[in-house]
Amino acid sequence: MNLFIDLILRRIIVRVLGLYTRYFFFYTIGKKKTIKYLSGNTKELSTSLSQDFKNAIVGTISFVFLSIGIAYIVWG
């Protein structure tokens, strides 16, 4: 059960949310980056780990603010 929650929270919610948040940010400021580049699907290990780490950090921050926003709307 713990593995299932960890898989959903880390992989699906946080990293996907971070990937699309970064993509939307770069799209908004006019620097077009591909999803493939931002997801770290390259042959270089350092670039892949760097992009994945950035997606996790941005996704965690986005998830926290999204959760706080939803809680504020529901119970505010």
C-alpha positions in Angstrom: 0.0 0.0 0.0 2.8 2.4 0.9 4.5 1.7 -2.5 1.3 2.5 -4.3 0.9 5.8 -2.5 4.5 6.6 -3.0 4.3 5.8 -6.7 1.2 7.9 -7.2 2.4 10.9 -5.2 5.9 11.0 -6.5 5.7 9.9 -10.1 2.3 10.8 -11.3 1.3 13.9 -9.3 4.6 15.6 -8.4 6.8 15.0 -11.5 4.0 15.3 -14.0 2.7 18.5 -12.3 6.3 19.8 -12.2 6.9 19.0 -15.9 3.8 20.7 -17.1 4.2 23.7 -14.8 7.7 24.2 -16.2 6.4 23.8 -19.7 3.7 26.4 -19.2 6.1 28.8 -17.5 8.6 28.6 -20.4 5.7 28.8 -22.9 4.4 31.9 -21.2 7.7 33.8 -21.1 8.4 33.0 -24.8 11.2 30.4 -24.5 9.7 27.4 -26.1 11.1 24.1 -24.7 9.8 20.7 -25.7 8.3 18.3 -23.3 11.0 15.8 -24.2 13.7 18.2 -23.2 12.0 19.2 -19.9 11.3 15.6 -19.0 15.0 14.7 -19.3 14.7 12.1 -22.1 18.3 12.5 -23.3 21.2 10.2 -23.5 23.2 12.2 -21.0 22.7 11.0 -17.5 23.5 14.3 -15.8 21.0 16.2 -17.9 18.3 13.6 -17.3 18.8 13.6 -13.5 19.0 17.4 -13.5 15.7 17.9 -15.3 14.0 15.2 -13.2 15.2 16.9 -10.0 13.9 20.2 -11.2 10.6 18.7 -12.2 10.3 17.1 -8.7 11.1 20.4 -6.9 8.7 22.5 -9.0 6.0 19.8 -8.8 6.3 19.6 -5.0 5.9 23.4 -4.7 3.0 23.4 -7.2 1.3 20.5 -5.4 1.6 22.3 -2.0 0.2 25.5 -3.3 -2.5 23.7 -5.2 -3.5 21.7 -2.1 -3.5 24.9 0.1 -5.7 26.6 -2.6 -8.2 23.8 -2.7 -8.3 23.6 1.1 -8.9 27.3 1.3 -11.7 27.2 -1.3 -13.4 24.2 0.4 -13.0 25.3 4.1 -12.3 29.0 3.7 
